[in-house]
Amino acid sequence: MIADKFDANSSDNDVHEQFKCMAEVALTSAYVLERKDGSLLYYNCVVKREGKKIIVIPNEKIITRINLNLQNSYIVQILWRNAPGRN
């Protein structure tokens, strides 16, 4: 095993674990953050605000998780791209 040649804490699957982490954290998730000034910062999605309602549209069909970090209460609607009838 390659891990046996290292004196440090390592394993054969380090690279695999990095890609697995990227898939779970970055590629299949979207993030919405409300800043202290009320502005929205978002990643891997498009966000529209209509009063006290936030509409989240993921950028790709592979996105299966939306992480929200909001300062105020909102009605949140998610328009999943993989839902029947959506492109």
C-alpha positions in Angstrom: 0.0 0.0 0.0 1.2 3.5 -0.7 0.2 4.6 2.8 2.8 2.3 4.2 5.5 4.4 2.6 4.5 7.6 4.5 5.6 8.5 8.0 2.6 10.9 8.2 -1.0 10.0 8.7 -2.1 9.2 5.2 -4.1 6.6 3.2 -4.6 5.4 -0.3 -7.9 7.2 -0.5 -6.9 10.8 0.4 -7.6 12.0 -3.2 -10.9 10.1 -3.3 -11.9 11.7 0.0 -11.2 15.2 -1.4 -13.4 14.6 -4.4 -16.1 13.0 -2.2 -16.0 16.1 0.0 -16.3 18.4 -3.1 -19.3 16.4 -4.4 -21.1 16.7 -1.0 -20.2 20.3 -0.2 -19.8 22.2 -3.4 -21.2 20.4 -6.4 -24.5 19.0 -5.1 -25.4 21.8 -2.6 -26.5 25.4 -2.9 -26.0 28.1 -0.2 -28.0 31.2 0.7 -26.6 33.7 3.3 -28.3 36.8 4.5 -25.8 39.5 5.5 -26.3 41.8 8.4 -27.3 44.6 6.0 -30.1 42.4 4.6 -28.4 41.7 1.3 -28.2 38.1 0.1 -25.1 36.2 -0.9 -25.7 32.9 -2.8 -23.7 30.1 -4.4 -24.8 27.5 -6.9 -28.3 29.0 -7.3 -30.2 32.1 -8.2 -32.2 33.9 -5.5 -35.1 36.3 -6.0 -36.7 38.2 -3.1 -40.3 39.2 -3.2 -41.1 41.0 0.1 -40.9 38.3 2.8 -40.7 35.5 0.3 -37.4 34.1 -1.1 -37.4 32.0 -4.3 -34.4 29.7 -4.7 -33.6 28.2 -8.1 -30.6 25.8 -8.1 -28.2 26.2 -11.0 -28.1 22.5 -12.0 -30.2 19.4 -11.7 -27.5 17.7 -9.6 -28.1 20.0 -6.7 -30.0 18.1 -4.0 -29.5 20.3 -0.9 -30.1 24.0 -0.1 -28.4 25.4 2.9 -30.0 28.6 4.3 -28.4 31.0 6.8 -31.0 33.8 7.2 -31.2 36.6 9.8 -35.0 37.1 9.4 -38.1 34.9 8.8 -39.0 34.3 5.2 -41.3 32.0 3.2 -38.9 30.0 1.1 -39.9 28.5 -2.2 -37.4 26.2 -4.0 -37.9 25.6 -7.7 -36.0 22.3 -8.2 -34.6 21.8 -11.7 -35.2 18.1 -11.5 -38.9 18.4 -10.6 -41.4 17.1 -13.2 -42.2 19.8 -15.8 -39.0 21.8 -15.2 -35.9 22.0 -17.5 
